[in-house]
Amino acid sequence: MRPTRPRGRNLAALAALTLGLALASLAPTTATAAPKPPVKAPAPAVVPQPVAQTSLSGSGFTVTAQTPVNVISSGDPDAAGVGTYLAGLLAPATGYTLPVTTTSQPAGQAIVLDPNGPADLGAEGYTLSSTGTGVTVTAHGAQGLFRGVQTLRQLLPAAIESTSVKPGPWTVAPVQISDNARYSYRGVMVDVARRYVPMPQLKRYIDQAAMYKINTLHLHLTDDQGWRIAIGALPSLTTIGASTQVGFTGGTDWYYTAAEYQEIVAYAKSRFMTVVPEIDGPGHVTSALASVPNLNCDDQPSALYTGSATGISLYCLSDSQHVANVSDFLTTVIDTVAAMTPGPYVHLGGDETPAATPAQYSAYVSAASSAVTAQGKTVMGWHQLGQSTIPANSIMQWWGGDGDRGTIGTNHENENVHFVRDAVQQNAKFVMSPSDHAYLDMKYDSSTPYGLDWQGHVSLSRAYDWDPTTSTAKLDGTGSLVPADKIAGVEAALWADRAYAGSHRPDPSTSQFPEPYAYAEHMSFPRLPAIAEIGWSPRSTHDYADFSRRLGTHGARWTAAGIEYYAAPDVPWSTPPSGNSLIGVRTLTTGGKALDVPGSSDAPDTQLNTWTAHGGNNQKWTFVEQPDGSYILVNVASGLCADVSHGSLSAGAPVIQWTCGGTTNQRWEVTPAAGGGSTLTSVGSGLLLTTASTADGALVTQQPANGSALQRWTIG
């Protein structure tokens, strides 16, 4: 048995000791506590992840209205322009007009841009130091300074991206960064052929891509649905070929004039971004066939096309006369485009030509590549171009996926694998754009209002979870078709085949199309930064959990900038998306019940009701902004629009789903309501969207405004 008395003595001793310590703590003392070391802040959330980054102690450097931007004198004439760009970048949110000076002696308490760094930094490398006394970005030339400035903006509060003055303070996080690019080619392709993008919106997108160190803008300028570049010797290409796009006809200015194209090229250059023009062929050419009759075998113009099918057209390459016609046409077009494009590449397309014989395909590649090399440019094309003879050091763009990779090394290797092997044998280099990871037109999930899903859903994690060195390897990562030293870089591809709400249904109405910028932003953010990080950051830093943590802080930046991004559900966003409008997928609820298509019906004329919210697609509505500021509401499940039946002007008329047409009985004005929520007013009738009760299955009609809670909707 354990003795009890010693335990009692121990308790008494412990009590005495405790009392003594308590009294001692109250007694005066002359001893000085050791100072605590300065606490370093967490590493700033920079995207793409820098090569090396160390947080420093201290409060960082605060930019004030008196802070100068000092550009150190150098032989690079573009360096001063980076200083001016930075001052302009900071001006809207701060309200400051920072002085920019070129000097050999930088001032204290300044932002210093030094382009005289060592050559081993390379063209895009930089170092950045931010302390309480100032910020210094050092590079070997202006391009590296520009990349460093993109990091600098991410070290400032998120509100720096605002287009209106905010209160600040504007403190740069204290940090030391050393950084350089993994690949020299980091691109994004914008399909302006299927969906014409007005120049101001294209510039907006250039700025957004440059924020994440994208350095190449690939413009898909021609396709079946439209020709978007003026060729002076062939005016019909724009008077006829530019008059259509997917879902639209009758355009008169859906193209870039020579001056506008050169302005785009110059704007991209000011963001240190190279433009790659794509003139697609020998398929994807309906707009050309409709504009230039002798490109057809019967020498008659073909009909214009506004659908979204592929593999439907081909230059006539079946006889020597028409091969000559096509060759002359390509020479005229490529000469014109090459002369306006200072970058090294012209992209020749080459994909999706099921009707072309090997001889016809080779005739196209020979004519087109000869025209490109005659202008001193490098041939670029989709990986199918490898099946024909191409110039050495051509750039092939791989868009295959896991389905192709699964055949590598088997007895049934598919043709895409063969084409890559052929191109490698011809000493081609590659840009990696695997469609199951890097195609920005793939839906995030089944509720995504736009895009396609032929490669499955491409979530943010899937967009991040790949590596260029294994994107043409077997599924286990071995046996890569393309040697690592032949990989030039990566490119995200923003196709526009289905850039409209309810995209799982063909033949949309024009009212289902958001503005091109809204489609581009929703599909690109957050996936474009993911692909940018793959192209910039070392493979050793690749970690999705860390990436999503860093990216989460960028939600506040995008909201401040008005970017209509998709809030991926597995990212810890610091600020929910809001932007400047309601564009995107929303739910409408009142009294705990959601606006609902009964039974997920896809039948027109089905009356809408309200039902307990469950998150199904039949309770999700894509808000598409209209020219008058109202919205049409496209049901995600059915692809049909919320509609006042028969355009009725009468109170009590049922609200149904109907084929989208953008008529006033399908347009709804959203107005904040007293007491919370919003009212939705039919543009056609002036009456309000109203549910009959809070019971499941309550029917939805239009009614006069009466202040009822059943007319106040929470838009989530």
MITI-180568 format. One record per residue (C-alpha): residue in three letters; x, z, y. Coordinates in steps of 0.25 Angstrom, whole numbers, plus 5000, padded with zeros to 4 digits. Each point is the difference from the previous one (the first is absolute). Example, Ala and Ser with C-alpha at 12.3 -4.5 7.8 and 13.67 -1.06 7.14 Angstrom:
BEGIN
ala504950314982/ser500649985014/
! end
This chain:
BEGIN
met500050005000/arg500549965014/pro500450135008/thr499150015013/arg500850105008/pro501149905004/arg499049905004/gly499450105010/arg501450035006/asn500249855002/leu498749995007/ala500350115010/ala501449945002/leu499449875003/ala499050065010/ala501150075007/leu500849875001/thr498949925005/leu499750105011/gly501450015004/leu500149855001/ala498750005009/leu500650105009/ala501349935001/ser499349875004/leu499450075012/ala501350065005/pro500849935011/thr501149924996/thr501249935007/ala500249904989/thr499749855003/ala499249924990/ala500749874996/pro499549885007/lys499149914991/pro500649864998/pro499249895007/val498949944991/lys500149864998/ala498749925001/pro499549924988/ala500649864999/pro499249905009/ala499049924992/val500749865002/val499549874993/pro500849934994/gln500850124995/pro501449995007/val501350004991/ala500450135005/gln499350105009/thr500350145004/ser499150095009/leu500850085010/ser499750135006/gly499450025015/ser498849955007/gly500449855001/phe500049915012/thr498849995010/val499849875007/thr499650015014/ala499649915011/gln501550015005/thr500649974986/pro500849875001/val500249904989/asn501549965001/val500449874992/ile501550004998/ser500749875005/ser500349904989/gly500149864997/asp498650004994/pro499049945010/asp498850054992/ala500450155001/ala499550025014/gly498649944995/val500050114990/gly500150105011/thr498849945007/tyr499249994988/leu500250154997/ala499650045015/gly498849914998/leu499650064987/leu500150145006/ala499249975013/pro498549994996/ala500050144993/thr501050075010/gly499649945013/tyr501549995003/thr500749885005/leu501450034994/pro501249945007/val500849914991/thr501449975004/thr501249934994/thr501250085002/ser501450044994/gln499850145003/pro498750074995/ala499450115007/gly499750144995/gln498650034995/ala499749864997/ile499649904989/val501249924997/leu500049874993/asp501449964995/pro500249864994/asn501550024998/gly500050074987/pro500949974989/ala499849874992/asp499850074987/leu498650045005/gly499649854998/ala499049925008/glu498850104998/gly500750144997/tyr500050115011/thr500350155002/leu499150095008/ser500350135005/ser499050095007/thr500450135007/gly499650085011/thr500949925009/gly499549874997/val499849894990/thr501049894996/val499749884991/thr501349934996/ala500049864993/his500849884999/gly499249915009/ala498649995005/gln499249984987/gly500650144994/leu499650065014/phe498649954998/arg499850064986/gly500650135005/val498950005011/gln498949994989/thr500650134994/leu500150065014/arg498549985003/gln499750074987/leu500750125004/leu499150025012/pro498650064999/ala498949914994/ala499349985013/ile501249925005/glu499349884994/ser498750025009/thr499749895010/ser499650105010/val500750115007/lys500150134992/pro500550145004/gly501250014992/pro501150065000/trp500849894994/thr501050074992/val500949924990/ala500350084987/pro501450054999/val500649924988/gln501249924996/ile499749874993/ser500949894994/asp499349884995/asn500049854995/ala499249904993/arg500049984984/tyr499549865002/ser500249905011/tyr498749934998/arg498850095002/gly498749925003/val498649995002/met499249884998/val498749985008/asp499049894995/val499549945013/ala499549874993/arg498850074993/arg499750095011/tyr500649965014/val500650115007/pro500049995016/met501350025006/pro499850135007/gln499650064986/leu501249944993/lys500950065011/arg499350144997/tyr500349984985/ile501549965003/asp500150135008/gln499450084989/ala500949944989/ala501350025009/met499750155001/tyr500450004985/lys501249925001/ile499449874995/asn500949895004/thr499349874995/leu498649945004/his499649894990/leu498849925005/his499249934990/leu499649895010/thr499349904991/asp499050004989/asp498749944995/gln499250075010/gly500849975012/trp501249955007/arg500650095011/ile501249935007/ala499949895009/ile500849884997/gly500149905012/ala500149874992/leu498850044991/pro499050065009/ser498949984990/leu500650124992/thr499450095010/thr498849935006/ile499549994986/gly500850084990/ala500050135009/ser498549995002/thr499750094987/gln500450134994/val499450084989/gly498550025003/phe500149925014/thr499949865005/gly500049945014/gly501350065006/thr500649935011/asp501250095003/trp500350074986/tyr501549965000/tyr501350025008/thr500449905010/ala501549975000/ala500150095012/glu499350124993/tyr500849984988/gln501250015008/glu499550125007/ile499750074986/val501449974996/ala500650055013/tyr499250134999/ala500450024985/lys501449985004/ser499950115011/arg499650094989/phe501249954992/met499149934990/thr500349864994/val498849914999/val499949924987/pro498949885001/glu499349964987/ile499549864999/asp499450014986/gly499949894990/pro499949924992/gly498750074997/his499250095010/val499949875009/thr498549975003/ser500250025015/ala501149905000/leu499249904990/ala498850015010/ser500949975012/val500949894995/pro499349904991/asn501249934994/leu500450134993/asn498949974991/cys500049904988/asp498849935006/asp500550005014/gln498750075004/pro500050145007/ser499550114991/ala498950105003/leu500450135007/tyr499950134993/thr499650145004/gly499950074986/ser501150084993/ala500349934987/thr501449964997/gly500649884992/ile499149905006/ser500849905007/leu501349924999/tyr500849905008/cys499949864994/leu501349994993/ser499649904989/asp500649875006/ser501249965008/gln499249975012/his499350135001/val501350084997/ala500649935012/asn498850035008/val500150154996/ser501550005003/asp499849945014/phe499050105003/leu500850124995/thr501249955008/thr499249995013/val499450144998/ile501350074995/asp500849945011/thr499050055010/val499950144995/ala501550014997/ala500349965014/met499150125005/thr500550104991/pro501450065002/gly500050084987/pro500749944988/tyr498849984990/val498949904998/his499050044989/leu499549894992/gly498950074992/gly499949944986/asp499050094993/glu498749974993/thr500149854997/pro499349994986/ala499749855002/ala501449965003/thr500949934990/pro501450044999/ala500449875006/gln499050025012/tyr500550145002/ser501449965000/ala499749885010/tyr499450115010/val501250094998/ser501049895002/ala499349955013/ala499850135006/ser501350074997/ser500849875005/ala499250025013/val500450155001/thr501549984997/ala500049885010/gln499750105011/gly501150104995/lys499050104995/thr499950074987/val498949974990/met499050114997/gly498849994990/trp499250084990/his500750014987/gln499349884994/leu500949925008/gly501150034990/gln499449904990/ser500649895008/thr501449975006/ile500250095012/pro501250015009/ala501050114996/asn499850135007/ser498549975002/ile499150125001/met498950024990/gln498950105002/trp499550074987/trp498650035000/gly499850034985/gly499650134994/asp500050084988/gly499249904992/asp501249905002/arg501150114997/gly499350044987/thr500449864995/ile501550005003/gly500849994988/thr498949974991/asn499649874992/his498949985010/glu500750015014/asn499049945010/glu500349895010/asn500350105012/val501150064992/his500649864997/phe499949965015/val500850135003/arg501149974990/asp500149855005/ala500150055014/val501150104996/gln500849894993/gln499949925014/asn500750125007/ala498750045007/lys499850135007/phe498750084999/val499150085009/met499150094992/ser498550005003/pro499450054986/ser498549985002/asp499650124993/his500850095010/ala500349925012/tyr498749925003/leu499350075011/asp498749924997/met499850074987/lys498950115001/tyr500550155001/asp498850034991/ser498649954996/ser499550055014/thr500949925008/pro499149905008/tyr501049895001/gly501049934991/leu500149964986/asp500350084987/trp500649894990/gln501250084999/gly499250134999/his500050105011/val501250035008/ser500050145004/leu501050065010/ser500850064988/arg500049864993/ala500549935013/tyr501250105000/asp500250014985/trp501049884997/asp501449965002/pro500549865004/thr501150014989/thr499050014989/ser498849915006/thr500549894991/ala500450084988/lys499350044987/leu499050115001/asp501050104995/gly500949965012/thr501149934992/gly500349855000/ser499849965015/leu499949855002/val500650015014/pro501350075001/ala500150115010/asp500949925009/lys499049895001/ile498950095006/ala499949975015/gly498950105003/val498550034999/glu498849955007/ala498550055001/ala499049895000/leu498750015008/trp499149894994/ala498749975007/asp499249944989/arg498950115000/ala500250065014/tyr498550045001/ala499150124996/gly499449984987/ser501149924995/his499650004986/arg498949905004/pro500449865004/asp499449925011/pro500050115011/ser499349995013/thr500950005012/ser499450145004/gln500750064988/phe501449975006/pro500650115008/glu501049965011/pro501349964993/tyr500850125005/ala499050094993/tyr500249934987/ala501550005002/glu500150155003/his499050054989/met500849924989/ser501450025006/phe500050155003/pro500450084993/arg500649904990/leu500949925009/pro500850125004/ala500250024985/ile500549874997/ala500950015013/glu500650124994/ile500349934987/gly500849895008/trp500750105009/ser500350134993/pro501050034989/arg499450004986/ser500550144998/thr499050055011/his498849944993/asp499050114997/tyr498549985002/ala499750155002/asp501050015012/phe499649865005/ser498550045001/arg500450135007/arg500849935010/leu498949895002/gly498950105001/thr500650045014/his499949855004/gly498450015000/ala500050065013/arg501049905006/trp499149894995/thr498750065006/ala500750025013/ala500449855000/gly498649964996/ile500449954986/glu498849994990/tyr500750054988/tyr499550034986/ala500150154997/ala500650004986/pro499450124993/asp501350054994/val500750015014/pro500050135008/trp499649945013/ser500250085012/thr498949935008/pro498849924994/pro499949865004/ser499149975012/gly500649885008/asn499149945010/ser498849974992/leu499250034987/ile500649884993/gly500250024985/val499250074989/arg499150115004/thr498850084995/leu498850045008/thr499350134997/thr498950085006/gly499550134994/gly501050004989/lys499449864995/ala500849875001/leu499549865003/asp499949944987/val499749874992/pro499150044989/gly500649994986/ser501249925006/ser499149885000/asp500649875005/ala498649945002/pro499749955014/asp498750075006/thr500350134994/gln499550115009/leu501150105004/asn499750154997/thr500850135002/trp500550084988/thr500950124997/ala501449965004/his500849964988/gly501149915005/gly499649884992/asn500349865006/asn498549985002/gln500150115011/lys501249945006/trp499849905012/thr501149925007/phe499850005015/val500449865005/glu500050005016/gln499349885006/pro500349935014/asp499050095007/gly500650134995/ser498950024990/tyr500350014985/ile499449944987/leu500050094988/val500449934987/asn499850084987/val501250014992/ala499349994987/ser499149885003/gly500749935011/leu498749995007/cys499650055014/ala499150105006/asp498949925006/val498650025007/ser499149934990/his499649865006/gly500650045014/ser498750085002/leu499950075014/ser498950094995/ala500250154998/gly500050044985/ala500649864995/pro500950034988/val501549995001/ile500549924988/gln501249944995/trp500149855002/thr501149885000/cys500950035012/gly499749905011/gly500450085013/thr498649985006/thr499550115010/asn499250074989/gln501350034992/arg500750055012/trp500050155003/glu500450075013/val500750144997/thr499750105011/pro500550155000/ala498750084999/ala499650135007/gly500150114990/gly501149934992/gly500249884991/ser499649865005/thr498849915001/leu500049864995/thr499249905008/ser499549874995/val500549895010/gly498849924997/ser498950105002/gly500650115008/leu499550104989/leu500850104992/leu500450014986/thr499250114994/thr499850074987/ala498650054996/ser500550144995/thr501150084994/ala499549984986/asp500749914990/gly499549865001/ala499450015014/leu499849865005/val500849955012/thr499249925012/gln500249985015/gln499250095009/pro500050035015/ala500950115005/asn499450134998/gly501250105000/ser499850034985/ala501150044992/leu499649894990/gln500549905010/arg501450075002/trp501049954991/thr501450064997/ile501049884998/gly501150054991/
! end
